[in-house]
Amino acid sequence: MGIELLVNVYLQLTLNLDSITRIISKMTYEDVKNICIGIGIGIGIGIGIGIGIGIGIGIGIGIET
């Protein structure tokens, strides 16, 4: 049972890595640029939401005391 699981995990990882390699090899500069911009926007939104929550908690604590 343990060996079968290891073999299945290995095969799945190998297939995933092969697929990822094929996708990356076909990407253009524009694709990479757009992905980087998307990641940057996602991080920016995440930080903005985090700051907003922090301010909201701070205001809530200030009102409560």
N, CA, C and O atoms as a GROMACS GRO file, in nm:
protein
  260
    1MET      N    1   0.083  -0.120   0.000
    1MET     CA    2   0.000   0.000   0.000
    1MET      C    3   0.087   0.126   0.000
    1MET      O    4   0.062   0.219  -0.077
    2GLY      N    5   0.188   0.130   0.086
    2GLY     CA    6   0.276   0.247   0.093
    2GLY      C    7   0.354   0.270  -0.035
    2GLY      O    8   0.369   0.384  -0.080
    3ILE      N    9   0.403   0.162  -0.095
    3ILE     CA   10   0.479   0.170  -0.220
    3ILE      C   11   0.390   0.222  -0.333
    3ILE      O   12   0.432   0.307  -0.411
    4GLU      N   13   0.268   0.173  -0.341
    4GLU     CA   14   0.174   0.217  -0.444
    4GLU      C   15   0.148   0.366  -0.432
    4GLU      O   16   0.142   0.437  -0.533
    5LEU      N   17   0.131   0.414  -0.310
    5LEU     CA   18   0.107   0.556  -0.287
    5LEU      C   19   0.227   0.638  -0.333
    5LEU      O   20   0.210   0.740  -0.401
    6LEU      N   21   0.347   0.594  -0.297
    6LEU     CA   22   0.467   0.666  -0.340
    6LEU      C   23   0.480   0.670  -0.491
    6LEU      O   24   0.514   0.774  -0.548
    7VAL      N   25   0.452   0.558  -0.556
    7VAL     CA   26   0.459   0.552  -0.703
    7VAL      C   27   0.357   0.647  -0.764
    7VAL      O   28   0.388   0.720  -0.858
    8ASN      N   29   0.235   0.647  -0.711
    8ASN     CA   30   0.130   0.735  -0.764
    8ASN      C   31   0.167   0.882  -0.745
    8ASN      O   32   0.147   0.963  -0.835
    9VAL      N   33   0.219   0.916  -0.628
    9VAL     CA   34   0.261   1.054  -0.603
    9VAL      C   35   0.373   1.093  -0.698
    9VAL      O   36   0.372   1.202  -0.755
   10TYR      N   37   0.471   1.004  -0.715
   10TYR     CA   38   0.582   1.031  -0.806
   10TYR      C   39   0.532   1.054  -0.949
   10TYR      O   40   0.573   1.149  -1.015
   11LEU      N   41   0.445   0.967  -0.996
   11LEU     CA   42   0.392   0.979  -1.132
   11LEU      C   43   0.313   1.109  -1.149
   11LEU      O   44   0.324   1.177  -1.251
   12GLN      N   45   0.233   1.144  -1.048
   12GLN     CA   46   0.154   1.266  -1.056
   12GLN      C   47   0.244   1.389  -1.062
   12GLN      O   48   0.222   1.479  -1.142
   13LEU      N   49   0.347   1.392  -0.976
   13LEU     CA   50   0.442   1.504  -0.977
   13LEU      C   51   0.515   1.513  -1.110
   13LEU      O   52   0.535   1.622  -1.163
   14THR      N   53   0.555   1.398  -1.164
   14THR     CA   54   0.625   1.396  -1.292
   14THR      C   55   0.536   1.450  -1.403
   14THR      O   56   0.581   1.530  -1.485
   15LEU      N   57   0.410   1.408  -1.406
   15LEU     CA   58   0.317   1.456  -1.508
   15LEU      C   59   0.294   1.606  -1.493
   15LEU      O   60   0.290   1.679  -1.592
   16ASN      N   61   0.279   1.652  -1.368
   16ASN     CA   62   0.257   1.795  -1.346
   16ASN      C   63   0.378   1.876  -1.390
   16ASN      O   64   0.362   1.979  -1.455
   17LEU      N   65   0.498   1.830  -1.354
   17LEU     CA   66   0.619   1.903  -1.393
   17LEU      C   67   0.636   1.906  -1.544
   17LEU      O   68   0.678   2.007  -1.600
   18ASP      N   69   0.602   1.796  -1.609
   18ASP     CA   70   0.612   1.789  -1.755
   18ASP      C   71   0.515   1.888  -1.818
   18ASP      O   72   0.550   1.958  -1.914
   19SER      N   73   0.392   1.894  -1.766
   19SER     CA   74   0.292   1.988  -1.818
   19SER      C   75   0.337   2.132  -1.797
   19SER      O   76   0.326   2.215  -1.887
   20ILE      N   77   0.387   2.160  -1.678
   20ILE     CA   78   0.432   2.297  -1.647
   20ILE      C   79   0.548   2.336  -1.739
   20ILE      O   80   0.552   2.449  -1.788
   21THR      N   81   0.641   2.244  -1.761
   21THR     CA   82   0.755   2.271  -1.849
   21THR      C   83   0.708   2.303  -1.990
   21THR      O   84   0.759   2.395  -2.054
   22ARG      N   85   0.610   2.227  -2.040
   22ARG     CA   86   0.559   2.252  -2.174
   22ARG      C   87   0.489   2.387  -2.183
   22ARG      O   88   0.504   2.458  -2.283
   23ILE      N   89   0.415   2.422  -2.079
   23ILE     CA   90   0.343   2.551  -2.079
   23ILE      C   91   0.444   2.666  -2.077
   23ILE      O   92   0.432   2.761  -2.154
   24ILE      N   93   0.544   2.657  -1.987
   24ILE     CA   94   0.643   2.765  -1.974
   24ILE      C   95   0.723   2.781  -2.102
   24ILE      O   96   0.754   2.893  -2.143
   25SER      N   97   0.757   2.670  -2.166
   25SER     CA   98   0.839   2.678  -2.288
   25SER      C   99   0.765   2.750  -2.401
   25SER      O  100   0.829   2.802  -2.492
   26LYS      N  101   0.633   2.753  -2.397
   26LYS     CA  102   0.555   2.818  -2.503
   26LYS      C  103   0.517   2.962  -2.467
   26LYS      O  104   0.453   3.030  -2.547
   27MET      N  105   0.555   3.007  -2.348
   27MET     CA  106   0.515   3.141  -2.305
   27MET      C  107   0.598   3.248  -2.376
   27MET      O  108   0.717   3.229  -2.402
   28THR      N  109   0.534   3.358  -2.407
   28THR     CA  110   0.603   3.471  -2.468
   28THR      C  111   0.640   3.572  -2.359
   28THR      O  112   0.598   3.559  -2.244
   29TYR      N  113   0.718   3.672  -2.397
   29TYR     CA  114   0.754   3.779  -2.305
   29TYR      C  115   0.628   3.847  -2.251
   29TYR      O  116   0.620   3.879  -2.133
   30GLU      N  117   0.531   3.869  -2.339
   30GLU     CA  118   0.405   3.933  -2.297
   30GLU      C  119   0.332   3.850  -2.192
   30GLU      O  120   0.276   3.906  -2.098
   31ASP      N  121   0.332   3.719  -2.208
   31ASP     CA  122   0.268   3.630  -2.111
   31ASP      C  123   0.332   3.646  -1.974
   31ASP      O  124   0.264   3.661  -1.873
   32VAL      N  125   0.466   3.643  -1.972
   32VAL     CA  126   0.540   3.655  -1.845
   32VAL      C  127   0.513   3.792  -1.783
   32VAL      O  128   0.491   3.803  -1.662
   33LYS      N  129   0.515   3.895  -1.866
   33LYS     CA  130   0.491   4.031  -1.816
   33LYS      C  131   0.351   4.041  -1.755
   33LYS      O  132   0.334   4.098  -1.647
   34ASN      N  133   0.252   3.987  -1.823
   34ASN     CA  134   0.114   3.993  -1.772
   34ASN      C  135   0.097   3.914  -1.643
   34ASN      O  136   0.024   3.957  -1.553
   35ILE      N  137   0.164   3.801  -1.633
   35ILE     CA  138   0.158   3.722  -1.510
   35ILE      C  139   0.220   3.801  -1.394
   35ILE      O  140   0.164   3.806  -1.285
   36CYS      N  141   0.334   3.863  -1.420
   36CYS     CA  142   0.401   3.943  -1.315
   36CYS      C  143   0.314   4.061  -1.272
   36CYS      O  144   0.305   4.091  -1.153
   37ILE      N  145   0.251   4.126  -1.367
   37ILE     CA  146   0.162   4.237  -1.334
   37ILE      C  147   0.044   4.186  -1.251
   37ILE      O  148   0.005   4.250  -1.154
   38GLY      N  149  -0.012   4.072  -1.289
   38GLY     CA  150  -0.123   4.014  -1.214
   38GLY      C  151  -0.083   3.979  -1.072
   38GLY      O  152  -0.158   4.004  -0.978
   39ILE      N  153   0.035   3.921  -1.056
   39ILE     CA  154   0.084   3.888  -0.921
   39ILE      C  155   0.102   4.015  -0.840
   39ILE      O  156   0.065   4.020  -0.723
   40GLY      N  157   0.159   4.118  -0.902
   40GLY     CA  158   0.180   4.246  -0.832
   40GLY      C  159   0.048   4.308  -0.788
   40GLY      O  160   0.038   4.359  -0.677
   41ILE      N  161  -0.051   4.304  -0.875
   41ILE     CA  162  -0.183   4.359  -0.840
   41ILE      C  163  -0.243   4.278  -0.725
   41ILE      O  164  -0.300   4.335  -0.631
   42GLY      N  165  -0.231   4.146  -0.732
   42GLY     CA  166  -0.283   4.060  -0.625
   42GLY      C  167  -0.218   4.089  -0.491
   42GLY      O  168  -0.286   4.096  -0.389
   43ILE      N  169  -0.087   4.106  -0.492
   43ILE     CA  170  -0.015   4.139  -0.368
   43ILE      C  171  -0.059   4.276  -0.317
   43ILE      O  172  -0.082   4.293  -0.197
   44GLY      N  173  -0.072   4.372  -0.407
   44GLY     CA  174  -0.116   4.506  -0.368
   44GLY      C  175  -0.254   4.505  -0.304
   44GLY      O  176  -0.278   4.570  -0.202
   45ILE      N  177  -0.345   4.431  -0.365
   45ILE     CA  178  -0.481   4.421  -0.310
   45ILE      C  179  -0.476   4.353  -0.173
   45ILE      O  180  -0.544   4.396  -0.079
   46GLY      N  181  -0.397   4.247  -0.162
   46GLY     CA  182  -0.384   4.176  -0.034
   46GLY      C  183  -0.332   4.266   0.076
   46GLY      O  184  -0.382   4.264   0.188
   47ILE      N  185  -0.230   4.344   0.044
   47ILE     CA  186  -0.174   4.437   0.144
   47ILE      C  187  -0.277   4.543   0.179
   47ILE      O  188  -0.293   4.578   0.296
   48GLY      N  189  -0.347   4.595   0.080
   48GLY     CA  190  -0.451   4.696   0.104
   48GLY      C  191  -0.561   4.644   0.194
   48GLY      O  192  -0.605   4.714   0.286
   49ILE      N  193  -0.604   4.522   0.170
   49ILE     CA  194  -0.709   4.463   0.254
   49ILE      C  195  -0.656   4.444   0.396
   49ILE      O  196  -0.726   4.471   0.493
   50GLY      N  197  -0.530   4.396   0.407
   50GLY     CA  198  -0.470   4.376   0.539
   50GLY      C  199  -0.461   4.506   0.617
   50GLY      O  200  -0.491   4.509   0.737
   51ILE      N  201  -0.421   4.613   0.552
   51ILE     CA  202  -0.412   4.744   0.618
   51ILE      C  203  -0.552   4.790   0.659
   51ILE      O  204  -0.571   4.841   0.769
   52GLY      N  205  -0.649   4.772   0.569
   52GLY     CA  206  -0.787   4.811   0.600
   52GLY      C  207  -0.841   4.738   0.721
   52GLY      O  208  -0.906   4.798   0.807
   53ILE      N  209  -0.815   4.609   0.728
   53ILE     CA  210  -0.860   4.530   0.843
   53ILE      C  211  -0.791   4.579   0.970
   53ILE      O  212  -0.854   4.593   1.075
   54GLY      N  213  -0.661   4.604   0.960
   54GLY     CA  214  -0.586   4.654   1.075
   54GLY      C  215  -0.640   4.786   1.125
   54GLY      O  216  -0.654   4.805   1.246
   55ILE      N  217  -0.672   4.878   1.035
   55ILE     CA  218  -0.728   5.007   1.074
   55ILE      C  219  -0.865   4.986   1.138
   55ILE      O  220  -0.898   5.048   1.239
   56GLY      N  221  -0.946   4.898   1.078
   56GLY     CA  222  -1.078   4.870   1.133
   56GLY      C  223  -1.070   4.813   1.274
   56GLY      O  224  -1.148   4.852   1.361
   57ILE      N  225  -0.978   4.722   1.297
   57ILE     CA  226  -0.961   4.666   1.431
   57ILE      C  227  -0.914   4.774   1.528
   57ILE      O  228  -0.962   4.784   1.640
   58GLY      N  229  -0.820   4.855   1.482
   58GLY     CA  230  -0.771   4.965   1.567
   58GLY      C  231  -0.882   5.061   1.605
   58GLY      O  232  -0.892   5.103   1.721
   59ILE      N  233  -0.966   5.096   1.510
   59ILE     CA  234  -1.080   5.185   1.538
   59ILE      C  235  -1.175   5.117   1.635
   59ILE      O  236  -1.224   5.179   1.729
   60GLY      N  237  -1.201   4.988   1.612
   60GLY     CA  238  -1.291   4.913   1.700
   60GLY      C  239  -1.238   4.909   1.843
   60GLY      O  240  -1.315   4.926   1.938
   61ILE      N  241  -1.110   4.888   1.859
   61ILE     CA  242  -1.050   4.884   1.993
   61ILE      C  243  -1.057   5.024   2.056
   61ILE      O  244  -1.086   5.039   2.174
   62GLY      N  245  -1.030   5.125   1.973
   62GLY     CA  246  -1.035   5.264   2.025
   62GLY      C  247  -1.174   5.303   2.071
   62GLY      O  248  -1.189   5.371   2.173
   63ILE      N  249  -1.275   5.261   1.997
   63ILE     CA  250  -1.414   5.294   2.033
   63ILE      C  251  -1.454   5.218   2.160
   63ILE      O  252  -1.528   5.270   2.244
   64GLU      N  253  -1.405   5.096   2.173
   64GLU     CA  254  -1.444   5.012   2.285
   64GLU      C  255  -1.384   5.059   2.417
   64GLU      O  256  -1.444   5.039   2.523
   65THR      N  257  -1.267   5.120   2.412
   65THR     CA  258  -1.199   5.159   2.538
   65THR      C  259  -1.240   5.295   2.586
   65THR      O  260  -1.192   5.341   2.689
   0.00000   0.00000   0.00000
